[in-house]
Amino acid sequence: MPRIKSIAPEFLVADITKAAEHYRDRLGFRIIRYVLDDPTAFAMIGRDDHIMMLSLAKNGRGGSNRRHKSEAIDAYVWVDDVDALHDEFAQNGADIMMPPTHRVYGTKEIEVRDLDGYVLCFGQEMASRRPAGQSAV
């Protein structure tokens, strides 16, 4: 069976350059490329081996799932050290909505909000809280 190798969320944003720089400066992503229209309409950003896409919203703007459900997120990112990531984000002035929190389903998570209101949850599997042989995915 064919395997999915990667997935890249696409967020609709009000200003591509400001959004990309926010991810770079606050969340440690790198700006991979801009598509230079007038105004800039698209950017790819990445961290480690993973990519996100930012697209200029037209006829209004995008928006977080949180507008429709109080406990919704817009992207979930698995990490290997949520505490270190939290410290990095705090030092960079990121909008941390939830500090490192143990969840009943066996992960430790943080939530951050980006410049356009999207909520990203970064989670780390906590092996001691998960039954032997069971993975998060």
C-alpha positions, 0 to 999 in steps of 0.5 A: 500500500502506498505510504504518505511521506509528509503533509503540509497544512495551508493557512490563509493569512492576511499578510504573507510576509508578516506571517512568514516572519512571525513563524521565523522569529517566534516559532523557529521556522525558516522561510523557504520561498515566497511566490512574488506576486503583487502583493506576495500571495504564497510562502512556504515555511519549514522547520526540520523536515516539515513544511507549512504553506501560507496563502494570501486570503482573498475576499475576507480571510481564513480563520482558526477552527477555534472560532467554531469550537472552543477546544479546536486546533488548526494543526497538531505537530509531534515533537521529541521535547515539548519542554525545550520547545516551550522554553524556546517559544517563550524566549522568542515571545510566542503567544503561548496559550497553554503551557506544557500540560499532561493529557489523559491520552498520554501526551504532553502538549503546548498550544501557541497562537500565530499572528492570524489566530491559528492555534498550533498544538505541539505534543510529545508522546509520554511513553510512561502513560501509554500501554506497552506496544501502543503508539500515538498514530 
